[in-house]
Amino acid sequence: MAEALSVIPASVLRNLPDKLYEKRKNAALEVEGIVKQLAAAGDHEKISAVITLLTTDYTYSPQANHRKGGLIGLAAATVGLSSEAAQHLEQIVPPVLNSFSDQDSRVRYDACEALYNIAKVVRGDFIIFFNQIFDALCKLSADSDANVQSAAHLLDRLVKDIVTESDQFSIEEFIPLLRERMNVLNPYVRQFLVGWITVLDSVPDIDMLGFLPDFLDGLFNMLSDSSHEIRQQADSALLEFLQEIKNSPSVDYGRMAEILVQRAGSPDEFTRLTAITWINEFVKLGGVQLVPYYADVLGAILPCISDKEEKIRVVARETNEEIRAINADPAEGFDVGAILAIAKRQLSSEWEATRIEALRWISTLLNRHRSEVLCFLNDLFDTLLKALSDPSDEVVLLVLEIHACIAKDPKLFRQLVVFLVHNFRVDNSLLQKRGALIIRRLCVLLDAEKVYRELSTILEGESDLDFASIMVQALNLIFLTSSELKELRDLLKQSLVNAAGKDLFVSLYASWCHSPMAIISLCLLAQTYQHAGAVIQLLGEEDINVKFLVQLDKLICLLETPIFAYLRLQLLEPDRHIWLLKALYGLLMLLPQQSSAFKMLQNRLNTVPFFNSEQFRRASSGIAYSQSLHHRSSGSQIEDGDINQDGNFNSQNGINFTSRLHQFEDMQRQHRMHAKTQTQSSNNSTTL
């Protein structure tokens, strides 16, 4: 300290902290001259003492004017040192940087001015302090004083010039500091950061692209800034980086993909569009590198397919198709389970388009990686079944296609039908609203006979009798009316002359017993008219309830449709189809006379031509088929759908009708007992 006092006049030390800037400036000029002389003499010890004096007594002084004087003095000393300033920077720069956080805005301003003058002298030599200077400038860019901000901008431009021409700048040391600052929300700081990113990226020797994952998220964060200028600057920087990525042979797509996936779900529309655009380019450019990230990428794309903004929807769909076109292999890191998990999650999306694409992905995976998908079937099956209740018909049809694809395996086919019946049982609305669509579509995608046989087998042992009855009635109506089941109906019509038709009749009969009207419909379709009449004769008072009459009404209406045209034409030959007439008259007798169905059937029967009343009387009194056959062999033209070549009612084409009738009686007895039990339970509850 004494050495410094010996070389600096007292007047200089007195004027240096003066409140007047001119006096401080003149004192600083004298300090500059003194240091210049000491440097020329090579007396660096005294120079160091002068710097220590300026630092200790002035820049760290509690008095603002002293601090101002110290700062201008340090800058003057640096100018005086000129080319030899580098060896004293460790003393000069830290106190100046410390002054950037001074409470007095004028001191902060002078600190900017001092460092500006120091930087002009030492240029690249002060790069060793770059991170500290950058940190200080970052804070000053948002300074509350406009003059300080202006001074900081000037200093910032100079530092940028120095860095761009320096070969000592370390991007590796700088990136952690940049990453730490990127999430700052202050608009001035954001402009400052984007400015530095742009400048450093323009330097050929600095590989900013290699460190892009470290600050990419911050740039995307700025796209939703309230300031249009900041959004524009961030977008400009991102466009430049995207272009560099397209031209670069080596890019770390993985780390950036994770960031883009997050940003694709941003509430800000512009951010979503930019993120999905980047993802689109990555999918085109990344190739094998992106395979392990396809699940995450797909998780970002599927919601965007239903975005309210059309541009986002277009890019998302294009990207989705790009990924689907890549037939990646699990050996390359393609995670089938992860993709399925994403698709499963998106099935609960509120948007139809997203649900549809999720299902298409499941279908694609089934076709390409069937064995891997089936490993995850237990996790997926319930979700797919629930999707059958989707309000969208297109979604339901896609779900059914997937189910049909899964059900190619016999074991899985059985599992599908069991689960389907279970869903119908627990969700009655599904059967009402979607039952016909589901059953018809499955019959198209899978073998219709196989579907109906399996359903019949399951329903035959169904413990919930009420559900079994409802389900059978629904299946029967679908069977009678659906164009998809025409071949199956044609096969059933041959049940008395064809082994396959017989097997189908017997297979359906067991479960159709749950519903008297379903059995009658089955017999009319199979042309087993005498058995239909026998079933009608068995119906008792308890069987003919409101539900039965509603079903009967539907059947009468169906008899007038093209499906039963063959039956109506058979009425032209009443002598040959006595049992058909008896069955129809039996139905007529069950209907209330005032009902529209009664009038409809009565009108139809009134059109039947005159026939031998004696033959009808014998049929009505239960004459055996053997006797009817005798009439036929004697020359009478008596024929019936129930009469085949052997003329045996009890067993025709291998069908034991007596046994079938017992089967029907037994099932209806169970239903009656069940109904009584329910009635008693209801009465007991009412009494309580």
Secondary structure as GFF3:
##gff-version 3
##sequence-region A 1 688
A	DSSP	alpha_helix	2	7	.	.	.	ID=ss1
A	DSSP	alpha_helix	10	15	.	.	.	ID=ss2
A	DSSP	alpha_helix	21	41	.	.	.	ID=ss3
A	DSSP	alpha_helix	44	53	.	.	.	ID=ss4
A	DSSP	pi_helix	54	59	.	.	.	ID=ss5
A	DSSP	alpha_helix	64	81	.	.	.	ID=ss6
A	DSSP	three_ten_helix	82	88	.	.	.	ID=ss7
A	DSSP	alpha_helix	89	99	.	.	.	ID=ss8
A	DSSP	alpha_helix	105	122	.	.	.	ID=ss9
A	DSSP	three_ten_helix	123	129	.	.	.	ID=ss10
A	DSSP	alpha_helix	130	140	.	.	.	ID=ss11
A	DSSP	alpha_helix	146	165	.	.	.	ID=ss12
A	DSSP	alpha_helix	171	181	.	.	.	ID=ss13
A	DSSP	alpha_helix	187	201	.	.	.	ID=ss14
A	DSSP	three_ten_helix	209	211	.	.	.	ID=ss15
A	DSSP	alpha_helix	212	222	.	.	.	ID=ss16
A	DSSP	alpha_helix	228	247	.	.	.	ID=ss17
A	DSSP	alpha_helix	253	263	.	.	.	ID=ss18
A	DSSP	alpha_helix	269	286	.	.	.	ID=ss19
A	DSSP	three_ten_helix	287	293	.	.	.	ID=ss20
A	DSSP	alpha_helix	294	304	.	.	.	ID=ss21
A	DSSP	alpha_helix	310	325	.	.	.	ID=ss22
A	DSSP	three_ten_helix	330	332	.	.	.	ID=ss23
A	DSSP	alpha_helix	336	346	.	.	.	ID=ss24
A	DSSP	alpha_helix	352	368	.	.	.	ID=ss25
A	DSSP	alpha_helix	370	375	.	.	.	ID=ss26
A	DSSP	alpha_helix	377	386	.	.	.	ID=ss27
A	DSSP	three_ten_helix	387	389	.	.	.	ID=ss28
A	DSSP	alpha_helix	393	406	.	.	.	ID=ss29
A	DSSP	alpha_helix	410	426	.	.	.	ID=ss30
A	DSSP	alpha_helix	428	445	.	.	.	ID=ss31
A	DSSP	alpha_helix	448	460	.	.	.	ID=ss32
A	DSSP	alpha_helix	465	481	.	.	.	ID=ss33
A	DSSP	three_ten_helix	483	485	.	.	.	ID=ss34
A	DSSP	alpha_helix	486	493	.	.	.	ID=ss35
A	DSSP	alpha_helix	499	512	.	.	.	ID=ss36
A	DSSP	alpha_helix	516	526	.	.	.	ID=ss37
A	DSSP	alpha_helix	529	538	.	.	.	ID=ss38
A	DSSP	alpha_helix	546	558	.	.	.	ID=ss39
A	DSSP	three_ten_helix	562	564	.	.	.	ID=ss40
A	DSSP	alpha_helix	565	570	.	.	.	ID=ss41
A	DSSP	alpha_helix	578	590	.	.	.	ID=ss42
A	DSSP	alpha_helix	596	606	.	.	.	ID=ss43
A	DSSP	alpha_helix	613	620	.	.	.	ID=ss44
A	DSSP	alpha_helix	625	633	.	.	.	ID=ss45
A	DSSP	beta_strand	651	652	.	.	.	ID=ss46
A	DSSP	beta_strand	655	656	.	.	.	ID=ss47
A	DSSP	alpha_helix	657	687	.	.	.	ID=ss48
###
